[in-house]
Amino acid sequence: DIDIHLRGYHYVLTAAMHLKDLKNMEKYLTEFEEFRYSNYKKFNENSRIISFLYVHSGRLNQVVITGNFEEGLKQIPRTLKRLKKYQDKLDDHKILVFYFKIAWIHFGANQIKKAIFYLNKIVNKDMLNLREDLQYYSRLMFLMCQYELQDFESVEYSLKSFRSFFERTKDHNPAQISTLNLFKALAKAAPFDHKDIMKDYLVELEKLSEDPLQQLSISYLDLISWLKAKITRRSLAEVLKGSEGI
């Protein structure tokens, strides 16, 4: 069954993403692309939509874990074109997950205002059934964007603006709480203290990353790599590509 094959590739690619297993991600994404190309004429409309969701998600996830953000920017127009084509047949959550990945790629490519543009599509979406984790991580990335712009007043303002959401959100996990506390600390401190604050939170998040229960959370928003980039004054792409560590 074609749809079973599509879902099988998706599950393998998702696991590779969370494990940051680049070797298997490249292998199975290539296989998936070939399977899709060879069988596309046999797909019904539902299969075409599913294949779009899974292949394009796999492509963007590969960009996220490799740090090839400039290459990722070239893929985004194709993804947006397909999203527009199928938007009436997709639930809002699936579309917003793509916006989150697209925001992260723009963030990694240092196109911060473009990242904010896509994050606003999530943060300003009034949906009671939208998964809280997506809303939570979108707000955290929003704070990262404002910090990148060195707009520290806006970081403080956004923390206050997001407070009611953070307070009513259920089931905070330690990684989320630690990240939120990081920005609270940065907002209160003088800029020359920021590096030391980041070093402290980096240690804390790296300890949390050793817990399998927290690894999934940390994989959604790679704050560890971002902190390493800020501390060592490198780009996020350089850190993800394995440049010299701290």
C-alpha positions as CSV (number, residue, x, y, z in Angstrom):
1,D,0.0,0.0,0.0
2,I,1.4,3.4,-1.1
3,D,0.2,5.3,2.0
4,I,1.8,2.8,4.3
5,H,5.2,3.2,2.5
6,L,4.9,7.0,2.8
7,R,4.1,6.8,6.5
8,G,7.0,4.4,7.0
9,Y,9.5,6.7,5.5
10,H,8.0,9.6,7.6
11,Y,8.4,7.7,10.9
12,V,12.0,6.8,10.1
13,L,12.9,10.4,9.1
14,T,11.2,11.8,12.2
15,A,13.2,9.4,14.4
16,A,16.4,10.4,12.6
17,M,15.6,14.1,13.1
18,H,15.1,13.7,16.9
19,L,18.2,11.6,17.2
20,K,20.2,14.0,14.9
21,D,21.1,10.9,12.9
22,L,22.3,12.7,9.7
23,K,23.5,9.5,8.0
24,N,20.1,7.8,8.1
25,M,18.3,11.0,7.4
26,E,20.2,11.5,4.2
27,K,19.9,7.8,3.3
28,Y,16.1,7.5,3.8
29,L,15.3,11.0,2.5
30,T,17.0,10.0,-0.8
31,E,15.1,6.7,-0.9
32,F,11.9,8.6,-0.1
33,E,12.4,11.1,-2.9
34,E,13.1,8.3,-5.4
35,F,10.0,6.3,-4.3
36,R,7.9,9.4,-4.6
37,Y,9.3,10.2,-8.0
38,S,8.9,6.7,-9.3
39,N,5.3,6.2,-8.1
40,Y,3.8,9.7,-8.3
41,K,1.6,8.8,-11.3
42,K,-0.1,6.1,-9.1
43,F,-0.8,8.4,-6.3
44,N,-4.4,9.5,-5.6
45,E,-5.0,13.0,-4.3
46,N,-4.6,11.9,-0.6
47,S,-1.3,10.2,-1.3
48,R,0.0,13.3,-3.1
49,I,-0.9,15.5,-0.1
50,I,0.7,13.0,2.3
51,S,3.8,12.7,0.2
52,F,4.1,16.5,0.1
53,L,3.8,16.8,3.8
54,Y,6.4,14.1,4.6
55,V,9.0,14.8,1.9
56,H,9.0,18.6,2.4
57,S,9.1,18.2,6.1
58,G,12.0,15.8,5.7
59,R,13.8,18.3,3.5
60,L,13.4,21.1,6.0
61,N,14.4,18.9,8.9
62,Q,17.6,18.0,7.1
63,V,18.4,21.7,6.8
64,V,17.7,22.3,10.5
65,I,20.1,19.6,11.7
66,T,22.9,20.2,9.1
67,G,22.9,24.0,9.4
68,N,22.7,24.4,5.6
69,F,20.4,27.4,6.0
70,E,21.4,29.1,2.8
71,E,20.5,26.0,0.9
72,G,17.3,25.8,2.9
73,L,16.2,29.2,1.8
74,K,16.1,27.9,-1.7
75,Q,13.7,25.1,-0.7
76,I,11.2,27.4,1.1
77,P,9.5,28.8,-2.0
78,R,8.6,25.3,-3.3
79,T,7.2,24.4,0.1
80,L,5.2,27.6,0.3
81,K,3.8,27.0,-3.2
82,R,2.6,23.5,-2.2
83,L,1.2,24.8,1.1
84,K,-0.9,27.3,-0.9
85,K,-2.0,24.6,-3.3
86,Y,-3.2,22.2,-0.5
87,Q,-4.2,24.7,2.2
88,D,-7.9,24.0,1.9
89,K,-7.2,20.3,2.6
90,L,-4.7,20.7,5.5
91,D,-5.5,21.5,9.1
92,D,-4.1,24.6,10.5
93,H,-1.6,22.8,12.8
94,K,0.2,21.1,9.9
95,I,0.6,24.5,8.1
96,L,1.8,26.2,11.3
97,V,4.4,23.4,11.9
98,F,5.8,24.3,8.4
99,Y,5.9,28.0,9.4
100,F,7.8,27.1,12.5
101,K,10.5,25.2,10.5
102,I,10.6,28.0,7.9
103,A,11.1,30.6,10.7
104,W,14.0,28.6,12.2
105,I,15.7,28.3,8.8
106,H,15.4,32.1,8.3
107,F,16.7,32.6,11.8
108,G,19.7,30.4,11.1
109,A,20.3,32.3,7.9
110,N,20.3,35.5,9.9
111,Q,17.1,36.8,8.3
112,I,15.7,37.6,11.6
113,K,12.8,39.9,10.5
114,K,11.7,37.2,8.1
115,A,11.7,34.6,10.9
116,I,9.6,37.0,13.0
117,F,7.1,37.3,10.1
118,Y,6.5,33.5,10.2
119,L,6.5,33.3,13.9
120,N,3.8,35.9,14.1
121,K,1.6,33.7,12.0
122,I,1.7,31.2,14.8
123,V,1.8,33.4,17.9
124,N,-1.1,35.6,16.6
125,K,-3.2,32.6,15.6
126,D,-6.2,32.3,18.0
127,M,-6.8,28.6,18.1
128,L,-7.9,26.8,21.2
129,N,-6.9,23.4,19.8
130,L,-3.5,24.4,18.6
131,R,-0.9,22.3,20.4
132,E,0.6,24.2,23.3
133,D,4.1,23.1,22.6
134,L,4.1,24.7,19.2
135,Q,2.8,28.0,20.6
136,Y,5.4,27.7,23.5
137,Y,8.4,27.1,21.3
138,S,7.3,29.8,18.8
139,R,7.3,32.4,21.6
140,L,10.7,31.2,22.8
141,M,12.1,31.6,19.3
142,F,10.4,35.0,19.1
143,L,12.5,36.0,22.1
144,M,15.6,34.6,20.4
145,C,14.9,36.8,17.4
146,Q,14.5,39.9,19.4
147,Y,17.7,39.1,21.2
148,E,19.5,38.7,17.9
149,L,18.3,42.2,16.9
150,Q,19.7,43.4,20.2
151,D,16.3,44.8,21.0
152,F,16.5,44.1,24.7
153,E,13.6,46.3,25.6
154,S,11.4,44.2,23.2
155,V,12.6,41.1,24.9
156,E,11.4,42.5,28.2
157,Y,8.1,43.6,26.7
158,S,7.5,40.3,25.1
159,L,8.1,38.4,28.3
160,K,5.4,40.5,29.9
161,S,3.1,40.1,26.9
162,F,3.6,36.3,26.8
163,R,3.3,35.9,30.6
164,S,-0.4,35.0,30.6
165,F,0.2,32.3,28.0
166,F,3.2,30.9,29.8
167,E,1.3,30.9,33.1
168,R,-1.8,29.1,31.8
169,T,0.2,26.5,29.7
170,K,0.0,23.1,31.2
171,D,2.8,20.6,31.7
172,H,5.9,22.8,31.4
173,N,9.0,20.7,31.0
174,P,12.3,21.6,32.6
175,A,13.9,22.6,29.2
176,Q,11.1,25.1,28.5
177,I,11.3,26.5,32.0
178,S,15.1,26.8,31.8
179,T,14.9,28.6,28.4
180,L,12.2,31.0,29.7
181,N,14.4,31.7,32.8
182,L,17.3,32.4,30.6
183,F,15.5,35.3,28.8
184,K,14.2,36.6,32.1
185,A,17.8,36.8,33.4
186,L,19.1,38.4,30.1
187,A,16.4,41.0,30.2
188,K,17.3,42.1,33.7
189,A,21.1,42.0,33.2
190,A,23.6,44.5,31.6
191,P,24.8,43.3,28.2
192,F,28.4,42.7,29.5
193,D,27.0,40.1,31.9
194,H,25.1,38.2,29.1
195,K,28.0,35.9,28.2
196,D,28.3,34.6,31.7
197,I,24.6,34.1,32.1
198,M,24.5,32.2,28.8
199,K,27.4,29.9,30.0
200,D,25.5,29.0,33.1
201,Y,22.3,28.2,31.2
202,L,24.2,26.2,28.6
203,V,25.6,24.0,31.4
204,E,22.0,23.6,32.7
205,L,20.5,22.7,29.3
206,E,23.3,20.3,28.4
207,K,22.6,18.4,31.7
208,L,18.9,18.3,30.8
209,S,19.8,17.0,27.3
210,E,21.2,13.9,28.9
211,D,17.7,13.0,30.0
212,P,15.9,11.0,27.3
213,L,12.6,12.6,28.4
214,Q,14.0,16.1,27.7
215,Q,15.8,15.3,24.4
216,L,12.6,15.5,22.4
217,S,11.9,19.0,23.8
218,I,15.4,20.3,23.2
219,S,15.3,18.9,19.6
220,Y,12.4,21.3,18.7
221,L,14.4,24.4,19.4
222,D,18.1,24.0,19.4
223,L,18.9,26.5,22.1
224,I,22.1,24.7,23.0
225,S,23.7,25.3,19.6
226,W,22.4,28.9,19.7
227,L,24.0,29.5,23.1
228,K,27.3,28.0,21.9
229,A,27.1,30.3,18.9
230,K,26.5,33.4,21.0
231,I,29.2,32.5,23.6
232,T,31.9,31.8,20.9
233,R,30.7,34.5,18.5
234,R,30.1,32.2,15.7
235,S,27.1,31.7,13.5
236,L,24.5,29.0,14.3
237,A,25.4,27.3,11.0
238,E,29.1,27.1,12.0
239,V,28.2,25.5,15.3
240,L,25.9,22.9,13.7
241,K,28.5,22.1,11.1
242,G,30.9,21.2,13.8
243,S,33.3,24.0,14.1
244,E,35.7,24.2,17.1
245,G,33.8,24.0,20.4
246,I,34.0,26.4,23.3
